[in-house]
Amino acid sequence: MTGLKLIPAFFLLMVLTYFGIQFVEANREEVVVTIGAWQSRSIALGFVVISSFFIGMVFSAALSLTELLRLYIINHRLKRKLADFERNQPTEISSTAPASDISNVKPSGRFT
């Protein structure tokens, strides 16, 4: 059944590829890309636009993966600290934290 889940994604990629080819064909105007001292040969404008879109997708995916890895590491450390804290607590004390401790937690503001 997992192979069947890939079929719609494959067809979506085929459709997007078709539209990408049509976009490049419609924008055949030749441009020269200059980055610093480097200069490219003449390239179709549509290809430059699609390439920059793809590079942006790869770059943003790399940034999000590094953020997810950082959050995973922080979460793993907090789980270890919580396990150590629960092991060191006497058995008659409840393991739930009082509401006053939770209300002091402030968000980082990174995603706002």
N, C-alpha and C positions, 0 to 999 in steps of 0.2 A: 504493500500500500504506500510506502514512502516514495516509490518511484512515480506513482500517480500524482503526487503533490508537486513534482517537478515539471510536469507537462504544461500547466498554465504559465509557469514562470518562463519556460522555454518559448512558448508562443508569444508571450509579452515581449521577450527579448527580440524575437524575430520581427515583430511589428515595429518596435523601436528602431531596430537596425534599418528596416525599410524606410521609415520616416527620416532617419539620419542620412541615408543615401539620397533621398529626394531633396533634403535640405541642401546638401552639398551640390547636387546638380543644379538647383535653383540659384545658388550663390557661387557661380563660377568665376566671379571677378577676382583677378590676381592681386595679391597683396604681398608685401615683404615685411616680415617681423624683425624688429631690431631690439635686442636686449643688451644694453651696454655697448661693448665693442663688437659683439657678435651680430651677424646679420644672416637671415635665412635666405634661401632661394625663393622664387615666386611660388606662392601656395594659394590654393583656392580659399576664398573668404569663409565659405561654409565649413571647410576642414579646420580652419583656425578656431572658429566658434565652437565646434563640437569638441575639438581637442582641449580647449580651455575649460569647457564644461566638465569633461572627463577628469582632467587634472584636478579641478576643484573638488570633485566628488572623492577622488582618492585622498587628497589632502585632508578633507573634512573627516573622512572615515578614519584616517590615521590619528587625527586629533581626538576623536571620540573614543577610539580604542585605548589610547593612553590614559584618557580620563577614566574609562571603565576599569582599567587595570589599577589605577591609583585608588579608586573607590573600593575595589575588591581587596586590595592589600590593607586598607584602613579597616574595612569590615572584618577581615580575618583577625587583625590585631585586637579589635574590640571584642570579638567573640572569645578570644583567648583570655583577655582581661576579665570578662564577665564570668568565664568558667573558673578562673582563679579566685575571683571575689566570692562566688557562690560556694567554693570549697572551703574558704576560710571563715565563712559565717557560721555561727552556732545554729543548731537545728531548730530551736524554738522560735527564731526570728523569721518572719515571712520573707521570701526572696523577691517580692515585688517592691519596687521603689515607690516612696511617697510621691504624691502629686506635686509637692513643692520642689522636689529635685528635678522633675521633668520640666516644669515651667521655666526654669533658669536656662534651658538650652536655647541658644540663639542660632538661626540659620547663617550660613556663610555668606549668602548674598551673591554667590557665583552665577546662579541661573536666573536672577531677577533683573 
